[in-house]
Amino acid sequence: MLGEDLEVRFLPLYSPEAEALGAELAPALVVNRRKLVEGVPSVEEIKEALEKARPIRLGIILTKAPQGSEDAENALLAGLAALEVGDEASLFLLSDGVWAARKEAMAGKLPAFMSKGGEVCVSGEHMRAAGLPPEKLVEQAQVANDAFDQLVDLVMDQWDRVMVF
Amino acid sequence: MDKTLTILLNRGPFVSEYADLAVKMALKAREKGHNVNLYCYVDGVWAPHVKAEKPYENVGRLLREALDKGVNVKMCARCADARDVSSQDTIEGIPQVGLFDFIDWMKESDKVVTFTG
């Protein structure tokens, strides 16, 4: 029943990991480093918790430049938080969001996101509108030449959840 | 493909790009065979207000194209009333409805994308 990508553990009370997750009752059911149930769970609780813990593919659309608001930072933090608990995360840079992919932008946080498994896709249409050539982008960022075509496929068929910043 | 996408537009067409993004995404999703709903909420009701033909690119032209291709477009009646946007002032085929219509669209959609700024 369990997917191979789920790491299910019962942490004993007072173990360092249980303490790190703030579990105060034993045993704590933990899936992919996400605390689900404290104390002794029922079978129904375990099944429900496992369903909730199934890794998802999170899509984040960023439409704003890193300067002027916190949205670019928050979009990236949401992506990092998803990766941290074992989910997949993709960042799609649309409109002024393309500025976040500049090498100098965001103090190298985008390469850090990608090194943890995050994907970054940049709208080619908006890069051209902004006069931002591909060589100015962080390495490994993918350019979506037909941005809306690729975005629709990601939203409808690839991503489980979509957030827009 | 038989999936449904609902797009919420909360912004007017002139200060930001959101109206264009919302309608372009709706058009592309429709071209790809999805059922597409677009709900104009709050300042989003200014998009259907761009009614007359103009000799330059504008969101009204995109909206008419979307309607022609079968995108369902509705706008919030209360938001329109608050801005004195009457049905005669807006593109034909975009009814003024209550917010429950948006909730129904969300419930029957596979995905919901919000352009709220």
Chai-1 contact restraints between the chains, C-beta under 6 A:
chainA,res_idxA,chainB,res_idxB,connection_type,confidence,min_distance_angstrom,max_distance_angstrom,comment,restraint_id
A,S95,B,E17,contact,1.0,0.0,6.0,A-B,restraint_1
A,F148,B,K24,contact,1.0,0.0,6.0,A-B,restraint_2
A,F148,B,M25,contact,1.0,0.0,6.0,A-B,restraint_3
A,F148,B,K28,contact,1.0,0.0,6.0,A-B,restraint_4
A,D149,B,K28,contact,1.0,0.0,6.0,A-B,restraint_5
A,V152,B,K28,contact,1.0,0.0,6.0,A-B,restraint_6
A,V152,B,A29,contact,1.0,0.0,6.0,A-B,restraint_7
A,V152,B,K32,contact,1.0,0.0,6.0,A-B,restraint_8
A,V155,B,K111,contact,1.0,0.0,6.0,A-B,restraint_9
A,M156,B,K3,contact,1.0,0.0,6.0,A-B,restraint_10
A,M156,B,K111,contact,1.0,0.0,6.0,A-B,restraint_11
A,V162,B,V113,contact,1.0,0.0,6.0,A-B,restraint_12
A,V164,B,T114,contact,1.0,0.0,6.0,A-B,restraint_13
